Amino acid sequence: MNIFLQLVISFFSIGLFAFGGGYAVLSFLQLEVVQRGWMTTERFADLIAISQSTPGPIAINLATFVGYEAGGVAGALLATLAVSLPGMVLITLFALFLFHFYEKPPMQAVFKGLRPAVVGLIAAAAWQIGQVAFVNGVAVGIALICCLLIARWKVHPVILIAGSAIAGILFF
C-alpha cells in the first residue's frame, strides 16, 4: 500500500475517534506511527514537544509533522486533512442535533461515560511519553518544577516551555 493511502487511512481513523481532543489520542497516534515504522518513540516524543509549542491543536500539528516526515509536503497535507475531516463532519452533524437533545438524560449519560474514558486516555498518553521523556533525575525535576509552578503560582505555559528548553540546553 502506498504511503499516501496509509497516511490517509491512519489519520482519518485517528480523527474519527479523537474524542476528548488531541491529548486523548496521543497514545493512539504513537501506536499507529511507531508500529508503521514512520518514526521512533523518541522522535515522536520530540514532535509532541514541537506540536505543543506551535500554534494550533496538537493532533493536527502532529499529523502535519508525521505526514511531512513520512511523505513530504503531500504527506503533510493529506495527513492534516485526514485527521481534521472526521471532526469537521461530526461536529457539523452534532451541532444540528445536539442542541435539541443535550439536556435529555440519555445524552447526559453518554457524556458522563465519556469523561472518565478521556481522562484514562490522557493518563495513558502521559505514562507512555513519560517513559521516554524521563531519561534521568534532571528531567523528572524539570517536570515536577513545572507542575508546581503551574499548580501553585499559575505560571504561563509559554514561560515553562522556554525555561524547560533552556534547562535542556544547560543539562543535557
trRosetta pair geometry for C-beta under 8 A, 3 or more apart (Angstrom, degrees):
i j d omega theta_ij theta_ji phi_ij phi_ji
1 5 5.3 -109 177 83 99 122
1 6 5.5 119 115 -60 115 93
2 5 5.1 87 64 12 80 103
2 6 7.0 -146 99 -7 39 92
3 6 5.5 -56 -147 38 34 116
3 7 6.3 37 155 -22 67 104
3 70 5.8 -172 -174 154 120 98
3 71 4.8 170 125 -84 123 110
3 75 6.6 -36 133 -99 113 120
4 7 5.7 -49 -148 33 31 112
4 8 6.5 30 154 -17 63 105
4 71 5.8 122 -80 -145 70 157
4 74 6.5 -37 -103 131 120 112
4 75 6.5 -124 -100 -95 71 71
4 78 5.6 99 -157 12 86 176
5 8 5.7 -53 -146 37 33 110
5 9 6.2 29 157 -15 66 108
6 9 6.0 -58 -145 40 27 107
6 10 6.0 23 160 -16 65 113
6 36 6.6 141 171 -153 130 141
6 70 7.9 -112 90 160 115 141
7 10 6.0 -60 -142 41 25 108
7 11 5.9 4 170 -1 65 115
7 66 7.9 167 -130 117 102 97
7 67 5.4 88 -157 -117 138 89
7 70 6.1 162 -80 94 116 137
7 71 5.9 -82 -35 1 149 142
7 75 5.4 177 -68 -152 167 83
7 78 5.2 87 103 104 126 117
7 79 4.7 -78 178 -74 114 90
7 82 6.7 160 135 18 76 153
8 11 6.6 -66 -136 47 20 95
8 12 5.7 23 164 -22 62 115
8 78 5.4 -69 -70 170 88 111
8 79 7.6 -118 -76 -85 44 47
8 82 4.6 -171 -140 -90 55 141
9 12 6.0 -56 -138 36 22 110
9 13 6.4 17 162 -14 60 109
9 82 7.8 -47 -8 -161 15 145
10 13 6.2 -66 -156 37 24 105
10 14 6.4 21 152 -16 64 109
10 32 5.1 137 -161 177 114 131
10 33 7.9 117 166 -71 145 59
10 36 6.9 -47 -88 -41 151 155
10 79 7.9 -19 78 -123 101 93
10 82 7.7 68 70 125 59 145
11 14 5.3 -48 -142 38 39 115
11 15 6.1 41 156 -19 67 104
11 63 5.1 90 -136 -134 134 117
11 67 7.3 -13 -45 -68 153 112
11 78 7.8 135 45 128 138 73
11 79 4.6 138 -37 -153 162 69
11 80 7.9 -33 162 -40 156 15
11 82 3.8 96 89 98 107 116
11 83 4.1 -71 176 -56 104 86
12 15 5.7 -56 -147 40 30 110
12 16 6.2 36 151 -27 64 107
12 82 4.3 -80 -56 -173 76 97
12 83 7.2 -116 -76 -74 31 38
12 85 6.7 -23 -120 60 87 115
12 86 6.2 119 -166 -35 67 115
13 16 5.4 -49 -144 31 33 117
13 17 6.6 1 165 7 64 107
14 17 6.7 -79 -150 51 25 86
14 18 6.2 51 151 -62 65 101
14 25 5.8 111 -170 175 93 140
14 28 5.8 157 -123 122 91 119
14 29 6.0 69 -139 -84 143 76
14 32 6.5 -97 -66 5 120 163
14 59 7.2 -174 141 -164 116 118
14 63 7.6 -179 82 -86 139 112
14 83 5.7 -25 85 -118 108 95
15 18 5.4 -32 -141 -9 33 126
15 59 7.4 138 -94 147 72 134
15 82 6.4 -177 1 136 136 59
15 83 4.1 164 -62 -159 113 44
15 84 6.3 -87 -127 -19 144 14
15 85 6.4 84 118 52 157 64
15 86 4.0 143 120 36 101 113
15 87 5.6 -100 -175 -20 97 92
16 86 4.1 -120 -82 -146 61 165
16 90 7.8 131 -138 -40 56 136
17 25 7.1 133 101 -106 80 118
17 28 7.1 -155 92 -146 117 170
18 21 7.0 4 161 -153 95 6
18 22 7.1 0 -164 -85 120 42
18 24 7.0 125 -169 77 58 104
18 25 4.7 -49 -120 -37 78 146
18 59 5.9 49 -138 -130 141 171
18 83 7.5 75 -45 -171 147 87
18 86 7.5 131 17 85 105 120
18 87 6.3 -40 62 -71 125 114
19 24 6.4 -78 93 113 54 152
19 114 6.0 -99 162 -158 136 122
19 117 7.6 22 100 102 127 119
19 118 6.4 -109 124 -85 89 103
20 23 7.3 -87 132 71 97 77
20 24 3.1 80 94 -41 119 162
20 25 7.6 153 70 -31 95 77
20 114 7.2 -166 -60 164 98 102
20 117 7.5 -142 -46 101 140 82
20 118 3.2 170 -105 -132 138 114
20 121 6.1 130 70 62 156 134
20 122 7.0 -126 152 -45 134 101
21 24 5.5 103 60 7 61 103
21 25 7.8 -145 108 5 36 92
21 57 7.3 -135 -161 -151 88 111
21 58 7.9 67 157 39 93 103
21 59 7.3 -166 170 -16 54 121
21 118 7.9 65 26 -158 82 122
22 25 6.2 -74 -153 44 34 97
22 26 7.0 62 151 -58 68 82
22 57 5.2 162 -39 171 132 91
22 58 3.6 155 130 65 152 94
22 59 3.5 -149 -113 -28 94 88
22 60 7.5 -85 -88 1 128 64
22 62 7.3 145 -160 9 118 121
23 26 5.7 -17 -157 -23 41 116
23 58 6.5 62 -58 54 66 147
23 121 8.0 127 120 113 67 94
23 122 5.0 32 131 -118 108 97
23 125 6.2 -175 178 73 67 154
24 118 4.9 -51 -109 -149 136 79
24 121 4.2 54 -162 100 75 131
24 122 5.5 -47 -91 -58 61 80
24 125 7.4 -160 -136 -12 16 138
25 28 4.6 -54 -164 46 75 118
25 29 5.6 83 134 -28 87 98
25 59 5.9 42 63 -103 125 125
25 121 7.1 0 -67 165 36 133
25 125 7.9 53 85 -75 17 139
26 29 5.5 -55 -146 37 31 114
26 30 6.2 30 157 -20 66 106
26 48 6.9 49 -141 -114 121 127
26 58 7.7 -20 -80 126 100 132
26 121 7.9 138 36 155 77 88
26 122 7.7 71 22 -124 115 50
26 125 3.4 81 71 -142 118 137
26 128 7.5 -180 121 62 103 122
26 129 6.8 -34 151 -38 138 124
27 30 5.7 -51 -144 36 32 112
27 31 6.3 35 156 -20 64 106
27 121 6.5 -140 26 -164 118 74
27 124 4.7 -20 -49 116 156 108
27 125 4.5 -125 -38 -81 85 73
27 128 5.5 126 -109 8 91 148
28 31 5.9 -54 -147 36 28 111
28 32 6.3 25 156 -16 63 110
28 121 7.9 -12 -20 -156 102 117
29 32 5.9 -62 -149 39 27 109
29 33 6.0 16 161 -13 66 115
29 44 7.8 162 123 -161 95 123
29 59 7.0 -156 -68 -129 141 81
29 62 5.9 27 -174 130 153 148
29 66 7.8 -153 -174 -35 104 157
30 33 6.0 -61 -139 42 26 105
30 34 5.8 13 169 -8 66 116
30 41 6.9 48 -168 -125 111 80
30 44 5.4 115 -122 151 84 153
30 125 7.4 149 -2 -131 128 82
30 128 6.1 167 76 131 164 144
30 129 7.7 -149 -72 -68 151 83
31 34 6.5 -62 -135 43 19 100
31 35 5.8 14 169 -14 61 118
32 35 6.3 -61 -138 40 18 105
32 36 6.3 8 165 -10 58 115
33 36 6.3 -65 -148 40 22 104
33 38 5.0 -81 -163 57 73 118
33 39 5.9 -14 158 43 109 93
33 44 5.7 135 96 -100 137 126
33 66 5.5 -93 -116 -134 127 138
34 37 7.6 40 176 -72 34 28
34 38 7.7 -86 -75 46 22 76
34 39 6.9 -64 -92 80 59 61
34 40 6.9 45 -124 -156 94 25
34 41 5.5 23 -105 -69 140 73
34 44 6.3 -65 -61 -26 98 148
38 66 6.0 55 132 -167 143 96
38 69 6.5 107 168 99 96 108
38 70 4.5 -34 -140 -84 115 117
39 43 4.1 -111 176 87 116 132
39 44 5.5 144 100 -54 118 80
39 47 7.5 67 107 -13 166 136
39 66 7.0 -117 4 -125 128 84
39 69 6.1 27 -61 119 121 151
39 70 8.0 -98 -30 -63 92 90
40 43 4.7 97 53 7 79 100
40 44 6.9 -138 97 -5 43 88
41 44 5.5 -54 -148 37 32 115
41 45 6.4 37 152 -22 65 102
41 132 5.4 -153 139 -87 106 139
42 45 5.7 -50 -151 32 32 113
42 46 6.7 35 149 -19 62 102
42 132 5.8 -171 -96 -163 58 123
43 46 5.5 -50 -153 34 36 115
43 47 6.5 35 149 -18 66 104
43 69 8.0 140 155 -155 134 168
44 47 5.6 -54 -149 37 34 111
44 48 6.6 43 149 -25 64 98
44 66 8.0 24 -114 -90 85 109
45 48 5.6 -45 -152 26 35 116
45 49 7.0 36 150 -17 62 100
45 129 5.6 142 -117 -146 96 85
45 132 4.4 -148 -56 107 152 138
45 133 5.8 -168 -167 -66 135 83
46 49 5.8 -54 -158 34 36 112
46 50 6.5 32 148 -15 67 105
47 50 5.4 -51 -144 40 39 112
47 51 5.9 42 154 -23 69 106
47 62 6.0 100 138 -126 114 79
47 65 4.9 170 -150 115 120 148
47 66 6.9 91 168 -60 166 78
48 51 5.6 -55 -142 38 29 112
48 52 6.3 30 156 -21 63 106
48 58 7.3 28 -147 -167 70 119
48 62 6.9 9 -92 -94 58 118
48 129 6.2 -60 58 -125 170 138
49 52 5.9 -55 -149 33 28 110
49 53 6.6 10 158 -6 62 112
50 53 6.1 -72 -150 44 29 100
50 54 6.2 18 158 -16 69 113
50 61 7.5 -160 112 155 80 122
50 65 6.6 115 91 -94 129 157
51 54 6.1 -60 -139 37 29 103
51 58 4.8 89 138 -147 117 73
51 61 3.7 147 -142 106 91 124
51 62 4.8 -8 -92 -60 159 75
51 65 6.5 -112 -70 0 101 139
52 58 6.0 8 -82 -105 63 113
52 161 7.3 -167 115 -105 107 130
53 161 5.3 150 -101 -172 109 149
54 61 5.4 149 74 -134 116 139
56 60 5.5 -90 154 80 117 120
56 61 5.3 140 88 -57 111 100
57 60 4.5 76 72 14 97 107
57 61 6.7 -170 90 -9 47 88
58 61 5.6 -57 -143 40 32 112
58 62 6.0 32 158 -19 67 107
59 62 5.8 -54 -145 38 29 110
59 63 6.3 33 154 -22 63 105
59 83 5.8 -160 145 167 101 134
60 63 5.6 -50 -146 34 32 113
60 64 6.4 35 153 -21 63 104
60 80 6.0 57 -164 -142 82 84
60 83 6.1 -179 -100 97 58 124
60 84 6.0 46 -107 -71 110 102
61 64 5.7 -56 -152 34 31 113
61 65 6.4 24 155 -13 66 107
62 65 5.8 -57 -144 41 32 107
62 66 5.9 27 160 -14 69 110
63 66 6.0 -57 -138 43 26 106
63 67 5.8 28 160 -20 63 114
63 79 4.2 -171 174 143 87 99
63 80 5.1 144 109 -87 114 48
63 82 7.2 -161 -165 65 136 87
63 83 4.0 -127 -79 2 159 148
63 84 7.8 -154 65 -30 160 82
64 67 5.9 -58 -143 39 22 111
64 68 6.3 25 157 -21 61 108
64 76 4.9 41 -161 -161 65 94
64 79 6.5 179 -82 87 28 109
64 80 4.7 35 -79 -74 82 113
65 68 5.7 -54 -149 33 29 112
65 69 6.5 22 156 -14 64 106
65 76 7.6 43 -64 -118 15 101
66 69 5.9 -58 -149 39 31 106
66 70 6.0 16 158 -9 67 114
66 79 6.1 -158 81 -176 91 164
67 70 6.0 -65 -140 46 27 102
67 71 5.9 -45 -177 46 66 100
67 75 4.0 -177 175 139 74 78
67 76 4.1 144 99 -96 109 34
67 77 7.2 -156 139 26 144 32
67 78 6.1 179 -151 64 133 76
67 79 2.8 -150 -68 15 128 134
67 80 6.4 -103 21 -24 155 74
68 71 7.4 -91 -124 62 13 57
68 72 6.5 1 -154 -162 55 14
68 73 6.9 23 -121 -85 84 35
68 75 6.0 168 -82 84 21 103
68 76 3.9 27 -65 -69 80 114
69 75 7.8 -103 54 105 36 142
70 75 5.1 -165 81 -175 80 152
70 79 7.7 101 49 -53 121 140
71 74 5.7 -81 140 83 107 83
71 75 2.1 136 68 -66 100 126
71 76 7.3 -159 76 -20 85 54
71 78 7.0 -21 86 40 147 124
71 79 7.7 150 41 -28 119 111
72 75 5.4 106 47 13 48 104
72 76 7.2 -89 122 -6 33 94
73 76 5.6 -52 -150 33 33 114
73 77 6.5 31 154 -17 65 105
74 77 5.8 -54 -148 37 32 110
74 78 6.2 28 156 -15 66 110
75 78 5.9 -57 -142 41 29 108
75 79 6.0 25 161 -16 66 110
76 79 6.1 -57 -140 39 25 106
76 80 6.1 23 160 -18 62 112
77 80 6.0 -60 -146 38 25 110
77 81 6.2 20 159 -14 63 111
78 81 5.9 -59 -145 41 28 107
78 82 5.9 27 158 -21 65 112
79 82 5.7 -56 -141 38 27 112
79 83 6.3 20 163 -13 64 108
80 83 6.3 -59 -145 38 25 102
80 84 6.2 13 159 -11 62 118
81 84 5.9 -69 -144 44 27 106
81 85 5.9 37 163 -39 68 108
82 85 6.2 -42 -136 17 24 115
83 86 7.8 -60 -171 27 28 98
83 87 7.8 13 148 -1 58 115
84 87 6.0 -73 -163 44 42 109
84 88 6.0 38 152 -23 79 111
85 88 5.8 -58 -145 35 31 110
85 89 6.3 24 162 -14 67 107
86 89 5.9 -61 -147 41 31 107
86 90 5.9 24 160 -14 69 113
87 90 5.8 -57 -136 43 28 107
87 91 5.9 23 166 -17 66 111
88 91 6.3 -56 -140 38 22 105
88 92 6.5 24 158 -19 59 109
89 92 5.9 -60 -154 35 28 111
89 93 6.5 22 153 -13 65 108
90 93 5.7 -58 -148 40 33 108
90 94 6.0 32 155 -19 69 108
91 94 5.5 -50 -139 40 33 113
91 95 6.1 41 157 -27 64 103
92 95 5.8 -50 -148 30 27 113
92 96 6.9 30 152 -21 59 103
93 96 5.8 -54 -157 29 34 113
93 97 6.7 -4 159 10 67 110
94 97 6.4 -80 -147 53 30 87
94 98 4.5 28 171 -33 77 124
95 98 6.2 -35 -99 31 21 110
95 99 7.0 23 -170 -19 50 106
97 100 5.9 -69 -166 38 47 110
97 101 6.2 -1 157 12 82 118
98 101 6.3 -85 -144 54 31 87
98 102 5.4 53 165 -65 76 95
98 107 7.6 140 -144 -155 71 142
99 102 6.1 -15 -124 -13 26 118
101 104 4.9 -43 -168 14 71 126
101 106 7.9 -40 176 70 113 96
101 107 4.9 139 138 -49 94 147
102 107 5.8 -127 -134 120 25 148
102 108 7.9 77 168 -64 52 75
103 107 7.5 42 46 63 16 126
103 108 7.4 11 -162 -50 28 112
104 107 4.8 80 67 11 89 107
104 108 7.0 -161 91 -8 43 89
105 108 5.5 -57 -142 39 34 113
105 109 6.2 39 158 -24 68 103
106 109 5.5 -52 -150 33 33 115
106 110 6.7 39 150 -24 64 99
107 110 5.6 -45 -153 27 37 115
107 111 6.8 31 152 -12 65 102
108 111 5.9 -56 -152 39 35 108
108 112 6.3 35 151 -19 67 107
109 112 5.6 -54 -144 38 32 112
109 113 6.3 33 155 -19 64 107
110 113 5.9 -61 -154 37 28 110
110 114 6.4 25 153 -20 65 108
111 114 5.6 -53 -143 35 34 111
111 115 6.7 48 157 -35 64 96
112 115 6.1 -39 -152 13 32 116
113 116 7.4 -63 -168 35 34 95
113 117 7.0 26 148 -11 65 117
114 117 5.5 -68 -154 43 41 114
114 118 6.0 41 154 -25 77 106
115 118 5.9 -59 -151 32 28 109
115 119 6.6 25 155 -16 64 105
116 119 5.5 -52 -147 37 39 113
116 120 6.2 42 153 -21 68 104
117 120 5.6 -55 -151 37 32 114
117 121 6.4 32 152 -19 65 105
118 121 5.7 -52 -147 35 33 111
118 122 6.4 32 154 -17 65 104
119 122 5.8 -55 -149 38 31 110
119 123 6.3 32 152 -19 65 107
120 123 5.6 -54 -145 37 31 111
120 124 6.3 33 155 -21 65 104
121 124 5.7 -50 -146 34 31 112
121 125 6.5 32 154 -18 63 104
122 125 5.8 -54 -150 36 32 111
122 126 6.4 34 151 -20 65 105
123 126 5.6 -52 -147 36 33 113
123 127 6.3 35 153 -21 65 104
124 127 5.7 -53 -149 34 31 113
124 128 6.4 28 155 -16 65 106
125 128 5.9 -56 -146 38 31 108
125 129 6.1 20 160 -9 67 110
126 129 6.2 -61 -141 45 26 102
126 130 5.8 34 156 -28 64 113
127 130 5.6 -56 -143 35 25 116
127 131 6.8 32 156 -27 60 100
128 131 6.0 -49 -158 22 30 112
128 132 7.4 15 150 -5 59 103
129 132 5.9 -62 -159 41 41 104
129 133 5.6 30 151 -17 76 117
130 133 5.6 -60 -127 45 31 105
130 134 5.4 14 179 -9 72 114
130 143 7.9 66 -125 -122 96 166
131 134 7.1 -45 -117 39 15 96
132 135 7.8 -8 163 -62 41 86
133 139 6.0 -178 147 174 72 133
133 143 7.5 100 124 -67 124 130
134 139 4.9 178 -129 104 47 121
134 140 5.1 54 -144 -69 111 83
134 143 7.0 -48 -89 -6 99 145
135 139 5.3 94 36 -8 71 150
136 139 5.6 105 54 8 60 99
136 140 7.5 -118 110 1 37 92
137 140 5.5 -55 -148 39 39 112
137 141 6.1 45 152 -24 69 105
138 141 5.5 -54 -150 36 31 116
138 142 6.5 35 152 -22 65 101
138 167 7.6 -177 168 162 106 108
138 171 4.7 -167 -176 154 154 144
138 172 7.4 -170 95 -65 142 81
139 142 5.7 -48 -148 31 33 112
139 143 6.6 32 152 -17 63 104
140 143 5.7 -56 -152 37 33 112
140 144 6.3 29 153 -17 67 108
141 144 5.8 -56 -144 39 30 108
141 145 6.2 30 158 -18 66 107
142 145 5.9 -57 -147 38 28 110
142 146 6.3 29 154 -20 63 107
142 164 5.5 100 179 -126 126 91
142 167 5.4 159 -106 110 124 154
142 168 7.9 38 -102 -59 167 75
143 146 5.8 -56 -150 36 29 112
143 147 6.4 30 153 -19 64 105
144 147 5.6 -51 -148 35 33 112
144 148 6.3 32 154 -17 65 106
145 148 5.7 -56 -148 39 31 112
145 149 6.2 30 155 -19 66 108
146 149 5.8 -56 -143 38 29 110
146 150 6.3 25 159 -15 64 107
146 160 4.8 93 -133 -161 100 129
146 164 6.6 5 -72 -68 130 121
147 150 6.1 -60 -149 39 27 106
147 151 5.9 15 161 -11 66 115
148 151 6.0 -61 -136 44 26 103
148 152 5.5 -2 176 4 67 120
149 152 6.7 -57 -117 49 18 93
149 153 5.6 -44 -159 50 56 107
149 155 4.1 -22 157 18 105 137
149 160 6.3 164 86 -91 136 113
150 153 7.8 -50 -81 59 6 64
150 154 6.7 37 -163 -116 45 30
150 155 5.9 -85 -79 49 49 81
150 157 7.3 30 -100 -79 117 75
150 160 6.9 -17 -58 -55 99 155
155 159 5.5 -101 170 75 100 129
155 160 5.9 111 113 -52 116 101
156 159 4.8 91 69 3 87 105
156 160 7.3 -162 97 -4 47 87
157 160 5.3 -58 -148 40 41 113
157 161 6.1 44 154 -23 73 101
158 161 5.7 -49 -146 34 32 112
158 162 6.4 30 155 -15 64 106
159 162 5.9 -56 -149 39 30 109
159 163 6.1 28 154 -16 65 110
160 163 5.6 -54 -140 41 30 111
160 164 6.0 32 158 -20 65 107
161 164 5.8 -55 -144 37 27 109
161 165 6.4 30 154 -22 62 105
162 165 5.7 -53 -150 33 30 113
162 166 6.6 30 152 -16 64 105
163 166 5.7 -54 -150 37 33 111
163 167 6.3 35 151 -19 66 105
164 167 5.4 -50 -144 38 34 114
164 168 6.3 42 152 -24 64 102
165 168 5.6 -50 -151 31 31 115
165 169 6.7 33 150 -19 63 102
166 169 5.7 -52 -152 33 34 111
166 170 6.3 26 153 -13 66 110
167 170 5.7 -60 -145 43 32 108
167 171 5.7 -9 170 12 70 117
168 171 6.7 -71 -125 52 20 84
168 172 5.1 -24 -166 19 64 125
169 172 7.4 -35 -79 45 10 85
